């Protein structure tokens, strides 16, 4: 049995981007072939509406990664009071 290494696919960053434009979440493939949306800083699976985003198909992981990154960017771009 061959083992697979986990790897993270992160969004491409552009030079001169603002902190709120940086992708916080990426996707990684697990040893069983499923995909996880994870925080690129902590490695923990992302949490969306109370569910950890793991055990996913690649297409679903890609789509949910876009969603959680957009929500995170909007949260960071909103001025705090």
N, C-alpha and C positions, 0 to 999 in steps of 0.2 A: 504494500500500500504506500503510495507516495503522499507526502504531506504538502499542502499548499501553504504558502506564506500569506499572511494578511497584508494587504496594502491599502493605502488610502489614496483616493483620487480627489484632488482638491481643485477648486476653481483657479483659473489663471489670474494672477494679479497684474495690474497695470502700474507702471511707474507713475508717481504723482497722485495715487489714489488717497482718499481720505480714510481714516480709521473705520468709519461706518460703511465703507464700500468693500472692505475685506471680507471674504467668505469665512465664516466661523465653522461651517460644517462641510464635511466631505463624505464620500462613500468608500466602503472597503468590502472586499470579499472575504468571507469566512471560510474556514476549513471544510465546511459541509456544502459549499457552493452558494449559500445564501449571501445576501448583501445587508450591510448595516450602514445607516446614516450616523456618523459620529462627530463629536466635537473635536476639531483638529488640534486644540490646545490641551484637552484633558484625555482624549481617547475614549471617553464614555459615550455610549449610545445617546443619540438625541432623543428628547421627549417631546412628543407632539400630542396635544389634547389628552394627556395622561397615559400615553402608550409609548413604550420604547420602540424606536424604529430599527428593529433588527428582524432577521428571518425573512427578508424581502427578496422579490425578484429584482433584477438590475433596473429594469424600466421604472418600477415603482419607487425604488430607492433614489434614482435620478430625479424623478418628479418631486418626491417629498423633500429631497435635499434642496431643491430650488425654493420650495415653499418655506422651509425653516430658515434658509438664508435670507429670503426676502423679509420675513417677519423680524428676524434679528437686526437686519439693516435698518428697517423702519423704527424699531425700538431704539437703536443707538443714535439715529438721526433726530429723534424727537427731543427737544430741549427739556431738561429736568427742572422742576420747580422747587 
